């Protein structure tokens, strides 16, 4: 049988000279090939690059858990920061909601003004905020608007038939003496300067004068700004500090609409 032609294109047709399977020139040939044909087989062979067989892709030697670097998902710094930020916002909202529920019970109390006894500063139905007396920064002062718990048997009536707490203004404090002559109120013998609090149509005293009253420790004399309405200390006398529910600080609604004014 004749040897295969040297140019048949087989990359394994020849091996490097001196390989154990192909003895060097001059040696004894064991393959049975002689003469020029044996010399042709001693030509150094070159392995040609081969195209990858895509049918063997599933037999990749890479580990099963290996993930290509290009497919690795990188964390977004904005996404990492967004989570804690949303958590903080949720906590703040929860704290604000709890504070809104607890604040009226312990610090601030809304109050609806009964009648027009405090006109023109306050009108009937105004909604105002009252800081409870136990949280006042200092002592009760003259000129402050306070919510008062009146005596159990109130000897006067308020417009609208209201029989609960009253809104009045402090005009004299413990240790002072208050009285009136004509339409002028005197505190410790000096005319009271009210800075226009009272309704000028009815004067400082209105139709009910003030008898000379010396205020003991812890007692206050309170009047309505509308002096025509006599449901105040002119009728039921001085009040004690324990009967003061709190101090009015601001109006927040009037006639059913938002109305903001500091008192």
TIZALO-181204 format. One record per residue (C-alpha): x, y, z; residue in one letter. Coordinates in nm, 2 decimals. Layout:
N
r u=X v=Y w=Z resn=A
...
END
This chain:
263
r u=0.00 v=0.00 w=0.00 resn=X
r u=0.14 v=0.34 w=-0.10 resn=X
r u=0.19 v=0.61 w=0.17 resn=X
r u=-0.06 v=0.91 w=0.18 resn=X
r u=0.05 v=1.21 w=-0.01 resn=X
r u=0.23 v=1.47 w=0.20 resn=X
r u=-0.01 v=1.76 w=0.12 resn=X
r u=-0.33 v=1.60 w=0.23 resn=X
r u=-0.39 v=1.88 w=0.49 resn=X
r u=-0.38 v=1.65 w=0.80 resn=X
r u=-0.21 v=1.86 w=1.08 resn=X
r u=-0.09 v=1.54 w=1.24 resn=X
r u=0.07 v=1.41 w=0.93 resn=X
r u=0.42 v=1.48 w=1.05 resn=X
r u=0.59 v=1.52 w=1.39 resn=X
r u=0.91 v=1.69 w=1.50 resn=X
r u=1.22 v=1.50 w=1.40 resn=X
r u=1.36 v=1.29 w=1.68 resn=X
r u=1.02 v=1.21 w=1.83 resn=X
r u=1.02 v=0.85 w=1.97 resn=X
r u=0.76 v=0.75 w=1.72 resn=X
r u=0.97 v=0.88 w=1.43 resn=X
r u=1.34 v=0.79 w=1.44 resn=X
r u=1.60 v=1.03 w=1.32 resn=X
r u=1.75 v=1.01 w=0.98 resn=X
r u=2.00 v=0.72 w=0.95 resn=X
r u=1.83 v=0.50 w=1.20 resn=X
r u=1.64 v=0.18 w=1.14 resn=X
r u=1.29 v=0.23 w=1.03 resn=X
r u=1.04 v=0.02 w=1.22 resn=X
r u=0.72 v=0.15 w=1.06 resn=X
r u=0.79 v=-0.03 w=0.73 resn=X
r u=0.83 v=0.30 w=0.54 resn=X
r u=1.15 v=0.33 w=0.33 resn=X
r u=1.32 v=0.57 w=0.10 resn=X
r u=1.20 v=0.91 w=0.01 resn=X
r u=0.86 v=0.85 w=0.17 resn=X
r u=1.02 v=0.82 w=0.51 resn=X
r u=1.21 v=1.14 w=0.46 resn=X
r u=0.88 v=1.31 w=0.38 resn=X
r u=0.74 v=1.20 w=0.72 resn=X
r u=1.04 v=1.36 w=0.90 resn=X
r u=0.93 v=1.71 w=0.80 resn=X
r u=0.85 v=1.91 w=1.11 resn=X
r u=0.47 v=1.93 w=1.15 resn=X
r u=0.29 v=2.25 w=1.26 resn=X
r u=-0.05 v=2.23 w=1.44 resn=X
r u=-0.29 v=2.47 w=1.27 resn=X
r u=-0.53 v=2.67 w=1.48 resn=X
r u=-0.87 v=2.50 w=1.50 resn=X
r u=-1.20 v=2.67 w=1.52 resn=X
r u=-1.38 v=2.60 w=1.85 resn=X
r u=-1.65 v=2.34 w=1.84 resn=X
r u=-1.95 v=2.52 w=1.97 resn=X
r u=-2.12 v=2.19 w=2.02 resn=X
r u=-1.89 v=2.14 w=2.32 resn=X
r u=-1.97 v=2.47 w=2.50 resn=X
r u=-2.17 v=2.28 w=2.76 resn=X
r u=-1.86 v=2.09 w=2.86 resn=X
r u=-1.68 v=2.41 w=2.99 resn=X
r u=-1.42 v=2.34 w=3.25 resn=X
r u=-1.52 v=2.64 w=3.46 resn=X
r u=-1.68 v=2.57 w=3.79 resn=X
r u=-2.06 v=2.55 w=3.80 resn=X
r u=-2.09 v=2.84 w=4.04 resn=X
r u=-1.87 v=3.07 w=3.84 resn=X
r u=-2.04 v=3.38 w=3.72 resn=X
r u=-1.87 v=3.59 w=3.45 resn=X
r u=-1.74 v=3.92 w=3.57 resn=X
r u=-1.95 v=4.10 w=3.32 resn=X
r u=-2.27 v=3.95 w=3.46 resn=X
r u=-2.19 v=4.05 w=3.82 resn=X
r u=-2.44 v=4.31 w=3.95 resn=X
r u=-2.28 v=4.60 w=4.12 resn=X
r u=-2.45 v=4.78 w=4.41 resn=X
r u=-2.58 v=5.13 w=4.34 resn=X
r u=-2.46 v=5.37 w=4.62 resn=X
r u=-2.78 v=5.57 w=4.58 resn=X
r u=-2.98 v=5.26 w=4.64 resn=X
r u=-2.78 v=5.17 w=4.95 resn=X
r u=-2.84 v=5.52 w=5.09 resn=X
r u=-3.21 v=5.53 w=5.00 resn=X
r u=-3.30 v=5.25 w=5.23 resn=X
r u=-3.17 v=5.41 w=5.56 resn=X
r u=-3.32 v=5.75 w=5.45 resn=X
r u=-3.66 v=5.60 w=5.40 resn=X
r u=-3.64 v=5.43 w=5.74 resn=X
r u=-3.55 v=5.76 w=5.91 resn=X
r u=-3.83 v=5.94 w=5.74 resn=X
r u=-4.08 v=5.67 w=5.85 resn=X
r u=-3.95 v=5.70 w=6.21 resn=X
r u=-3.99 v=6.08 w=6.21 resn=X
r u=-4.34 v=6.05 w=6.07 resn=X
r u=-4.43 v=5.80 w=6.34 resn=X
r u=-4.29 v=6.03 w=6.62 resn=X
r u=-4.47 v=6.33 w=6.48 resn=X
r u=-4.80 v=6.14 w=6.47 resn=X
r u=-4.76 v=6.02 w=6.83 resn=X
r u=-4.66 v=6.38 w=6.94 resn=X
r u=-4.97 v=6.52 w=6.76 resn=X
r u=-5.19 v=6.28 w=6.96 resn=X
r u=-5.02 v=6.33 w=7.30 resn=X
r u=-4.94 v=6.70 w=7.28 resn=X
r u=-5.30 v=6.82 w=7.34 resn=X
r u=-5.33 v=6.59 w=7.64 resn=X
r u=-5.01 v=6.70 w=7.81 resn=X
r u=-4.90 v=7.04 w=7.68 resn=X
r u=-5.15 v=7.23 w=7.46 resn=X
r u=-5.53 v=7.22 w=7.47 resn=X
r u=-5.76 v=7.36 w=7.20 resn=X
r u=-6.04 v=7.57 w=7.34 resn=X
r u=-6.36 v=7.72 w=7.18 resn=X
r u=-6.43 v=8.07 w=7.31 resn=X
r u=-6.78 v=8.10 w=7.46 resn=X
r u=-6.98 v=8.42 w=7.39 resn=X
r u=-6.84 v=8.77 w=7.32 resn=X
r u=-6.72 v=8.85 w=7.67 resn=X
r u=-6.36 v=8.89 w=7.53 resn=X
r u=-6.45 v=9.10 w=7.22 resn=X
r u=-6.29 v=9.26 w=7.04 resn=X
r u=-5.97 v=9.04 w=7.10 resn=X
r u=-6.17 v=8.72 w=7.08 resn=X
r u=-6.50 v=8.65 w=6.92 resn=X
r u=-6.76 v=8.38 w=7.00 resn=X
r u=-6.66 v=8.05 w=6.85 resn=X
r u=-6.29 v=8.13 w=6.80 resn=X
r u=-6.06 v=7.84 w=6.84 resn=X
r u=-5.75 v=7.91 w=7.04 resn=X
r u=-5.46 v=7.72 w=7.18 resn=X
r u=-5.41 v=7.71 w=7.55 resn=X
r u=-5.08 v=7.62 w=7.73 resn=X
r u=-5.16 v=7.43 w=8.04 resn=X
r u=-5.09 v=7.62 w=8.37 resn=X
r u=-4.84 v=7.36 w=8.49 resn=X
r u=-4.61 v=7.43 w=8.19 resn=X
r u=-4.61 v=7.82 w=8.21 resn=X
r u=-4.26 v=7.95 w=8.20 resn=X
r u=-4.32 v=8.21 w=8.48 resn=X
r u=-4.58 v=8.35 w=8.72 resn=X
r u=-4.92 v=8.47 w=8.59 resn=X
r u=-4.89 v=8.84 w=8.49 resn=X
r u=-5.14 v=9.12 w=8.44 resn=X
r u=-5.27 v=9.14 w=8.09 resn=X
r u=-5.26 v=8.76 w=8.02 resn=X
r u=-5.56 v=8.59 w=7.87 resn=X
r u=-5.64 v=8.28 w=8.08 resn=X
r u=-5.89 v=8.00 w=8.07 resn=X
r u=-6.06 v=7.99 w=8.41 resn=X
r u=-6.26 v=7.71 w=8.59 resn=X
r u=-6.53 v=7.92 w=8.76 resn=X
r u=-6.70 v=7.84 w=9.09 resn=X
r u=-6.94 v=7.55 w=9.08 resn=X
r u=-7.24 v=7.78 w=9.13 resn=X
r u=-7.18 v=8.06 w=8.89 resn=X
r u=-7.39 v=8.37 w=8.98 resn=X
r u=-7.39 v=8.49 w=8.63 resn=X
r u=-7.46 v=8.37 w=8.28 resn=X
r u=-7.25 v=8.38 w=7.96 resn=X
r u=-7.40 v=8.45 w=7.62 resn=X
r u=-7.51 v=8.13 w=7.46 resn=X
r u=-7.58 v=7.96 w=7.79 resn=X
r u=-7.23 v=7.83 w=7.83 resn=X
r u=-7.16 v=7.69 w=8.18 resn=X
r u=-6.81 v=7.55 w=8.14 resn=X
r u=-6.47 v=7.72 w=8.15 resn=X
r u=-6.44 v=8.09 w=8.09 resn=X
r u=-6.19 v=8.30 w=7.90 resn=X
r u=-6.09 v=8.62 w=8.09 resn=X
r u=-5.80 v=8.86 w=8.13 resn=X
r u=-5.59 v=8.91 w=8.44 resn=X
r u=-5.59 v=9.27 w=8.56 resn=X
r u=-5.45 v=9.24 w=8.91 resn=X
r u=-5.21 v=8.99 w=9.08 resn=X
r u=-5.14 v=8.88 w=9.44 resn=X
r u=-5.05 v=9.16 w=9.67 resn=X
r u=-5.23 v=9.43 w=9.47 resn=X
r u=-5.55 v=9.62 w=9.56 resn=X
r u=-5.80 v=9.69 w=9.28 resn=X
r u=-6.11 v=9.92 w=9.28 resn=X
r u=-6.30 v=10.15 w=9.04 resn=X
r u=-6.43 v=10.51 w=9.05 resn=X
r u=-6.67 v=10.60 w=8.77 resn=X
r u=-6.53 v=10.44 w=8.45 resn=X
r u=-6.17 v=10.43 w=8.57 resn=X
r u=-6.01 v=10.12 w=8.73 resn=X
r u=-5.74 v=10.18 w=8.99 resn=X
r u=-5.47 v=9.93 w=9.09 resn=X
r u=-5.27 v=10.02 w=9.40 resn=X
r u=-5.41 v=10.37 w=9.37 resn=X
r u=-5.30 v=10.43 w=9.01 resn=X
r u=-5.52 v=10.42 w=8.70 resn=X
r u=-5.50 v=10.09 w=8.51 resn=X
r u=-5.35 v=10.12 w=8.17 resn=X
r u=-5.51 v=9.84 w=7.96 resn=X
r u=-5.36 v=9.94 w=7.62 resn=X
r u=-5.70 v=9.92 w=7.45 resn=X
r u=-5.80 v=9.57 w=7.56 resn=X
r u=-6.15 v=9.66 w=7.67 resn=X
r u=-6.43 v=9.76 w=7.43 resn=X
r u=-6.44 v=10.14 w=7.43 resn=X
r u=-6.81 v=10.15 w=7.37 resn=X
r u=-6.87 v=10.03 w=7.73 resn=X
r u=-6.58 v=10.19 w=7.91 resn=X
r u=-6.33 v=10.03 w=8.15 resn=X
r u=-6.60 v=9.92 w=8.40 resn=X
r u=-6.92 v=9.91 w=8.20 resn=X
r u=-7.23 v=9.88 w=8.42 resn=X
r u=-7.08 v=9.68 w=8.71 resn=X
r u=-6.83 v=9.87 w=8.94 resn=X
r u=-6.54 v=9.71 w=9.12 resn=X
r u=-6.54 v=9.72 w=9.49 resn=X
r u=-6.20 v=9.77 w=9.66 resn=X
r u=-6.04 v=9.43 w=9.69 resn=X
r u=-5.70 v=9.34 w=9.83 resn=X
r u=-5.57 v=9.02 w=9.67 resn=X
r u=-5.42 v=8.76 w=9.89 resn=X
r u=-5.14 v=8.53 w=9.80 resn=X
r u=-5.23 v=8.30 w=9.51 resn=X
r u=-5.54 v=8.51 w=9.41 resn=X
r u=-5.60 v=8.70 w=9.09 resn=X
r u=-5.87 v=8.95 w=8.97 resn=X
r u=-5.99 v=8.87 w=8.62 resn=X
r u=-6.22 v=9.07 w=8.39 resn=X
r u=-6.38 v=9.02 w=8.05 resn=X
r u=-6.27 v=9.27 w=7.78 resn=X
r u=-6.63 v=9.34 w=7.70 resn=X
r u=-6.72 v=9.50 w=8.03 resn=X
r u=-7.09 v=9.50 w=7.95 resn=X
r u=-7.07 v=9.12 w=8.02 resn=X
r u=-7.04 v=9.10 w=8.40 resn=X
r u=-6.95 v=8.73 w=8.43 resn=X
r u=-6.60 v=8.78 w=8.59 resn=X
r u=-6.44 v=8.87 w=8.92 resn=X
r u=-6.67 v=9.17 w=8.96 resn=X
r u=-6.95 v=8.91 w=9.03 resn=X
r u=-6.78 v=8.59 w=9.17 resn=X
r u=-6.47 v=8.76 w=9.32 resn=X
r u=-6.10 v=8.68 w=9.29 resn=X
r u=-5.99 v=8.34 w=9.16 resn=X
r u=-5.71 v=8.11 w=9.28 resn=X
r u=-5.42 v=8.00 w=9.08 resn=X
r u=-5.54 v=7.64 w=9.09 resn=X
r u=-5.85 v=7.74 w=8.90 resn=X
r u=-5.65 v=7.87 w=8.61 resn=X
r u=-5.65 v=7.59 w=8.34 resn=X
r u=-5.39 v=7.76 w=8.12 resn=X
r u=-5.29 v=8.06 w=7.92 resn=X
r u=-5.42 v=8.15 w=7.58 resn=X
r u=-5.14 v=8.19 w=7.33 resn=X
r u=-5.29 v=8.21 w=6.98 resn=X
r u=-5.61 v=8.20 w=6.77 resn=X
r u=-5.60 v=7.93 w=6.51 resn=X
r u=-5.95 v=7.95 w=6.36 resn=X
r u=-6.24 v=8.20 w=6.32 resn=X
r u=-6.58 v=8.15 w=6.16 resn=X
r u=-6.48 v=7.80 w=6.05 resn=X
r u=-6.16 v=7.92 w=5.87 resn=X
r u=-5.80 v=7.92 w=5.95 resn=X
r u=-5.71 v=8.24 w=6.13 resn=X
r u=-5.37 v=8.28 w=6.29 resn=X
r u=-5.31 v=8.55 w=6.55 resn=X
r u=-5.09 v=8.56 w=6.85 resn=X
r u=-5.25 v=8.67 w=7.17 resn=X
END
